[in-house]
Amino acid sequence: MTSRALLSDASRQEMPLSLSLSDYIRDSGLHSVVLGTSKDPNAKITVLLVSAETHTPVLAVKAPTTEIAARAIDRERRVLDELDRLPLDVISETIPRIITTVEFEGRPALVMTAVPGTPLTTSYIGWRHTSRPNRVSEDFATAGAWLADFQEATAGGAARVDMDCGVVRRLRERYPASDALEGDIDRLCQIYGRLRRDDVPRTAVHGDLWFGNLMVSGGGITGVVDWEAGTMSGEPVRDLVRFALAYALFLDRRTRAGRRVSGHPGLRRGSFGAGVEFALDGAGWFPELFRRFLSDGLARLGASPERWRDAALAGVAEVAAFTDDSTFAERHLELFHRLASSTQGVTR
C-alpha cells in the first residue's frame, strides 16, 4: 500500500477493527517511529509512519493504553471529523485529517495525517530562547495569528464569556477535603461574574493549546495536534489563556532553585508557578508581552481588554479542575489560591 493510497478519499472509509495496528503498519509500506508514551496516568502512545522515499512523516497513530484514554481519542476523532467538514481554507492544512481506526490491544487507535513542522517545544527549550524578547515575541505573534484565523473561521453566534464550563463542579468533586476550597470558589465565581459582562462569539476550541501542541516552520504554525479536549462550539478565551499560561509556567524550569532566571529580571526559580505569578504581577518585558497578548486577544473577540487577569486566573482554575495529572492539578489549585487571594491587578 503506497502513502498516496493511504491518503486517498477511499482510505477514509471505516475499516474493521479486526485490522490491528501492526498489520496496518506492515501493509502500509511505511517505516514506524514510536515517539513515546505521554506522562499522563491515562497515557497514549504516538507512532509516526514515515515515507521510505522522502523520510518525512505521512501518518500519525494515537493509541490508548486505558479505557479513559480510549474515550479521549474517540472525542478527538469526532472533533477532527467535524472540523474536516468546515470550509477552513488554509487553516485546514494545519489540522490532522482522520484516515481510519485500527485495533491496538483491544482498543481503537486513531490513524491521522501527520502535520508538518517541528514542535514549538524544541525552540522553547533551546539555549536561552525564552530569555530573548524578540524570539518570545515571535512565538506569541505566531500562535496569536493562527488562533485569530481559526476563531474567525469557526465563529458563530455571540454569548456571554463563560470560563466555568463545569470547573466549579469538578473542583468540588476533586478536592472535597480542602479547607480553602469554598473561599477559592467564591473568588472564582466573582471572576466569572466580571468576565460574563462581555459577549464573544462561540468558536471551535482546541482545549489544550499549549506550545507543545503547536508545530512550526518558516515562522508560522504548520500544524496543531492533540484535539482530544476540543469542542466545535465553546469559549474561545480558553485557548487564548491556555497558550499564555503554559508559556509562562515553564520559564524557570531550566534554572536551579533560588537562582535568577536568565533574561527575566525579577524572576527566580521558586515555588511552582513562579513564572505565572511573574507574568501576572511582575514587571518587565515578559509580563508586558503576556498581558498585551491577552488584552489584544480579548479585544479582538469583543471583550474588555482590562479583564486579562481575570481570564488568566480562570485558566489556572480550569487546569486545576481538569488536568489528568493529580499532582499538576493540585499545584495549579495552590497557584490559583495564591494569585486570587492577592488584590494586585484586580479590575472591578
N, C-alpha and C positions, 0 to 999 in steps of 0.2 A: 504494500500500500504506500503510495507516494504522499509527501506532505501536501501536495496540491489537492489530492483526493480527500485527504483528511479535512481540508478547509472548505470543501465544496458544500453547496446547499444540501445535497443529498446526504452528506455525512452528519448533518444536524438532526436527522431523524432519530428518535429514541431507539437505542439498541438494548436488547435484553440484558439484564444484569447478570445473566449467566456468563457473559463475556468478562473475564477477570482483567484486572489492570495489567498483570504480567502478560496475558495473551494479547491485549491491546498494544502494549509496547512492542512485543515481538512482531506483530503483524504490521505495525506502522513503518518499520524500516528506519526508525529514528533512534538516536542514542539517548539514554536516560541519565539524568543527573539528579540525585536526591539533594535538595537544598537543606534538609534537616527538619526536625520537629520543632514546632513552636513551644514556648516555655509555659503556656497556659495549662491548667490542670486538664482541660478538655482539648488536647492538642490535635493539630492537623499536620499531616506530612505533605510537603510540596515537592513535586517531581517535575523537572523540566525535560521536555523531549526536544532534542537538538538535531538539526539537519546535518548529515554527514558531509554534504557538499558545501554549505555556507558556514557551518559551525555556529549558527545562531539558533536560539530557541524558537520553535514553531508552536509548540503547545505547552500548556502548564496543567498539571493534575493536582488537585487538592483532595487528599484522602483523610477521612476521620479516624480517630483512634478510640472514640467513645460514642455512645448514643447521643449525648448532648452535642458533641462536635458534628455528628451527622445531621442533626436538626439545623445547626448553624449553616452548614454547607447547603442544605436544601433551601434555607432562606436566601442565601446568596444566589443560588440558581434562579429562584423566582424573580429576584430584583434584576439580575442581568438579562433575563428573558424579556422583562417588561421594558427595560432601557433600550434593548435592541429593536423594539418596535417603534421607538420615538424617532422623529426626524432631527437628530442632534448634529448633523453636518460633521464638521471636523472633530468635534468633541467625541463622536462615536469611535474614532480611531484610537482614543486613549482608554477605552473601556473594554475589558475582555469580552469575548463572544463565546457563548456556550456551544460546544461541539456535541457532547454526549455525556452519558454517565456509564460508569463501569463498576464492577464489583471489587471491593477490597476488604478482605477478612469479614465477609458477610454484610458489609455496609456499602451504600453507593458512594463512589468517588466521582468528582466533577472534573471533566476534561474541557479546557477552555483554550482559546487562542492566547499565545504569550505576547504581551505588550512589550514594545522595545524600550530601551533605555537602561540606566543604572539607578538603583535606589538612592534617593537623596541622603539616606543614611551614610553612604560611602563618603560623600564630601563632608557631611556634618561632622563625622568623627576624624576627618583628616587633620593634619597638623595645623593647629591654630585657625582653622576655618571659622569657628564661631567667635573668634576674638577680633575678626576683621569686619568693620562696619559695612564695607562695600559688598562683601560676599554674603553676609547675613541679609542685607537689604535686597540683594538679588533673589535669595531664597524666598523671602516674604513676597516680593513682587511676582515671582513666577507662580507660587502657589495661589496668590490672590487673583491673578489673571485667569488661571484655569477655573477657579471656583466661581468667579464672576460670570464667565461664559457658561459654565454648567448650570448655574442657578438661573440665568436668563433663559437658557434653552428649555428648562423644565418648569418654569414659573407658572403657577395657577392663580386661583383667587386669593385675596389677602385675608389675613386673620390676625388676631392679637398674638404678640410674641408669647410663645408657650415653651418655656425651658423645663417644665416639670416632666412631662411625658412618662409619668409613673415613678419619678425619682423619690418623692416623699414616701410613697407606699413601700418601695423597695428598701429604703433606708430603715424604716421601722421594722421590716421583716428581717433585715440583715443584722441589725445592731440592737436587739431588744434589751441587752444588759447595759447599754451605755447611759450613764447618768447625765451626760451633757447633751444627749441627742435631741430632746424636746426643745432645748434652748437653741440648738443649731437649726432645727426645723423651723422654729419661729422666725429666726433671722432669714432663713432661706425663703420662706413664704413672703416675707417683706420684699426680698429681692425680686421674686416672681411678680409680686404686685406692681412694683415700679416698671418692670420690663413689659408687663401687659398693657401699659398705657399706649404702646405703639402697635401699629399694624404693619406686617410684612407679608410678602407673597408666600404661599406654600410652595415648596420646591421638592424635587428629589433630594435625598440626603444620603451621603455616604455613611456617616455614623461613626467612623474611626479614621478621620482624615489627619493622621499624624504623618510626619515626614517619612517614616519607614514604609508607608504605602504609596509613596509618590515616586514614579520613575521619571528621570530627567535625561535630556540630551540636547545639545545645541542651545542651551539657555531657555528651554521650555519643558513643560510637562508632556511626556510622551506616553505615559501610562499611569493608571490609578488602579490598584489591586485591593483585594480583601473587602468585598462588598457584603459580608455576611450580616453586618449591623445596619444595612441600608434600608431605605423606605422610599416609595415613589412620591409620597406627598407628606412632608413633615416640616419641621422647624429649621430653616436654613442657618440661623445663628449658631446652631450646634456645631456645624462643620467649621465655621469661622473661628470659634473659640478653641476648638479641638486642636487645630494646627498651631495656633499661637501658644497655647498652654504646653503642648508637648515639646515645642521648640525651646521654650524657657526652662522646662523641667530638667533637661539633661545638660544644661550649660556647665554645671560644675562637676559632672561625672568623671572627668579625666583629671581632676585636681585633688590633691591629698587633703584630708580633713584638716580644717583650720587655715588652709592656705588661701591666698587671694586667687581669684580666677582670672587668668590672663585676658587682657583686653576689656575687662569689666570692673573698673574702679568702684569699690563699694560692695562687691560681691565676693563672699568667701564660701568655701565648701563647708557647710554646716549641717543642720538638720534637713531631713527630707523636704524637698520643695523650696529650698533656698532660692533657686533661680526664678521660681514663680513669684515668691514674695518680693524679690528684687524687681521683677517686671512690673508688678502692681504698685509697689510703694517706694521703690528706689529712685535714684536719679542717674542720668547718663544716656548715652546714645541708644542702648538696647531698650530700656524702659520706654523711651520716647518712640522708638520704632514699633514696639509691641502695642502701645496704646494707640498709635496712629493707625496701625493695621486694623485693630478692632473698631476704632471710631469711624474710619473710612468705610469699612465693610458694613457697619450698621447704617450709616448714612446712605450708602448705595442701595440697601434693602428698604429704605424708607423709615428707619427707626432713629431715635435720638442718639447721636454720637456720644453724648455725655453718659450714656448707660454702659460704656465699655467695661467698667469694673464690675458692675452687676452681672453682665453677661459672662465675664471670666469666672466669677465666683460660682455662678450656676453651672458652668462647665466643670469646675472642680468637683462639685457635688454629684454631678452625673457620673463621673469616673468612680467616685466612692460607692455609688449605688450599683453600678452595672458591670464593672470590670471583673473578669473571671478570676483573677489572682487575688485571693483574700488579703494577703499582706499589702499588696499595692493599693487595694481598695481602702484598707484601714488607714494607711498613711495619707491618702487623699482626704479622708474624713477628718483626720487630725489637722491637715493643712487647711481645710475649709474652716475649721473651728478657729484656728489662729487668725486667719485673714478676715473672716466675717466678724470676729469679736473686735477687730480694730475699726475705729471710726475714720481712719485716714482715707481720703479719696471718695467717701460715700456721697452720692448725689441723691437728694431727696426728691 
